[in-house]
Amino acid sequence: MRKLLIGLLLSTSFLFGQIEGVFSNFFKYSTVYAGFNLTSPKWEDDRYKLSMIDPETGMENWLSGELSVHKEERNLEPDFDFSFGLRKIARFNYEPKRGVKNAGVGGDWYKGNGQANPNESATIGKVKGFEYLVKYSENRRWDEQFKSQEYFLRYLGDWFILKIKYSDMEMEDLRYGQGDLRFRKEFETEGGSFNFSFGVGARTHPAYGFAPTVIDSSWYTSAWWDFAEDEFGVDDRSYSIDSDGDGSPDGASFGIYDNGTGEYVGWVGYDWRWFDADGELMAMTDREFYQYHFPDLLETWFDDQLKGLGSQREISVSLGLDWYQYTENFWIHAWGSVYPYHYGMDKYSYHNAIAWKEHEEEGKEPETFEFLDKGTELWYDYDIGAVIGFKLQENLGFYAEGKYLDYWERPAYDIKVGLNYQFVGFGN
């Protein structure tokens, strides 16, 4: 979908360039922006560890080695934000314009920041015709790095809306492509308008909502150690004690008991060491590997399984409401889209995820679940947002703005509120 959108923008530019004036009008009033900031990382104190090192071999020896203290090397990388974008989205009256004194109602002071407004996700733009957005950003927070990107092309006509969009929000682990075609009816008011829209939307996304138990049952229906060797690339090697002292392990085992209570604890005598794909020791026992390493390896394996399923497709009924009202002292811009009814076109589309959730809640065995290649299902995906502002006095303003998207039970939201006071009357 991302490649399709970029291709559409490029091809549109090429085709429009063949017609005198159309190309320039398509890009007229568009804005290119870029930004970068760097901040110091979260401070972390030095860490130390103890080791028993054999002075002759330089290897760890916890029986006869010498105690040594080691300082862990810290690599504190700074946090950063980088963004780049190309946008052509008409400004509403409440939005300040750069270089224009007191633009809009409150000018630049009314919100106190230069970030993009959430109305980029609104269904209805301010003007008819083409609008588009290309946005890419990278962020690092507390040594974790994330990328996000969004592309859309929208056409607003007198009686219909066409929008194609691709969004990838790595932090929220949400990625989808979307195409909407809706009929719309506008009701104009003094200083604003009200729009109702309805139509059909087509979306693509990775497989969401499934558990490892229904994707692949081999990891819990067969011997877990065989599964780990086959799928994780690890290796287990057995070891045992020499009970009779002949210099050869004999596989004997002994029960062990708590000296204080006499309670049976378990047994010792033989176990398995676990090595990773590079031959490095991971764990000294089955218990250690299964408890501390197996869960993380299984999660990574499951993520790879989901990625291997490719994109899933759904066609959905789409409904929308958009309200815009503007006065000198008050403005509201609110919008919402809901997708209530869906037709899943693939085995791992979300209609089967809903069926699997019901199957799981009823306590049925995973292996008894039956997939439908295609099917219909009722669930509610929605995308809502609003920008609200009050100019209480000439130099006092309040604002609230935000957006909330919930697709396939994976929410993503951004909400801001603020009160701004501009000191005036000092000096000449």
C-alpha positions, 0 to 999 in steps of 0.5 A: 500500500505504501508503494502504491501511494507513493506511485500514485503521487508520482504518477499523478504528478507526471500525468498532471505535468502533461497538462499546462497549469494542472501540475503547478496547481496540484503542488501549489501551497504545499509545504515541505518541512523537516526537523531534528532535536537531540536531548541527553539520555536518561542517566544510569549509574554504573553497574558492577558484577562479581566473577570468580576467575581462574588466574591461570586460565582466565576463565570463570571458576566458581570453586577455586577462582579468585574474586574479581569486580567488573565494571559494566561499560555503559553506552548512553545514547542520546534521545532524538526526534527526526521528522520529515514531511510534505503536506498540502492540507488547507488550514482551517480558520483556527490554525495559525499561519507562519509569518502572519501576525495574529493569524486565525483567532489566537495567532501562534500563542493559542496552542503554544506549540508548532506541532502538526494538528490532529486534524490531519486525520479528519475525513473532511478538508476545508477545501475541495480538490486534492490534498495529500500528506507524506510524513516520516519520523524517527524517535529514540526514547530510553534506548528504544528506537521507533519509526513511524510513517504516514501517507495519504491522498485525498480528494474532496468533491461536492458529493463524495470523498476519496481517500487512500492512506498508508500508516505504520506506527511502530511504537503502537505496533499498528500498520495498515493500508486503507482506501475509502470511497464515501458519498457525503452530504453537507449541511452548511451553517453560519461560520461552519458546516456539518457533514455526514458520509457513508460508503465502503472501505477496504483495508489491509493489515498484518494478522492481528488478534491470534494466539500462538496456540491457533497459529501453530500447535506443534510447540505445545503438543510435542516435546518442547525441547525438540521444538526448541531445537528445530525452530530456535536453532539451539542445542541441548547437551546432557550431562551426568555425575560419576556416582561410583568414582570410576572416572566415567559418568553413569547417569545416576541420580539422587533425591535431595531434601531440605535439612531443616524440614525434611521436605523432598525438594527434587533430584540431582544427577543429570541434566542438560546444558543449552547452547545458542546457534553460535555455540555460546552457553545459555543455561546450565539446566532444562529448568533455567532454559525453559523459565528464562529463555524459552518464553522470549524465543517463543515470542520472537518465533511467533512474531516471525510466524505472523509476518510470514502470513502476509497482509490480510484484507477486509472490506468494511462499511464506513460511516462518518460525521464531521462538524466544524464551527468557528467564531471569533471567540470559540471554535470546534472541529470534530470528526469521527469514522466508524467501521461496524460491519466487515467482510474478511477476505483471507484466512487470517483476516480479523473476522476469524480473530473475533471467532477465535476470541469467542472460541477461547472465551468459551474454554474450547481446545485450540485444535478444535477451532475451525477457520473460515477462509472468508466471512462476515463479522460485526465489530467496531473500528473507529477513528475520532478526533477534535480540536476545541478552543476558547478565547476567554479574553484578548490575551487568554485562551484555552484549547484541547485537541486530540485523536483516538484510533482503535483498529483491530483492538490496537489503540493509538491516541494523542491528546493535549490540553492547555491554557495560555496567557499572553502578557501585554501592555509592558513597554511601548 
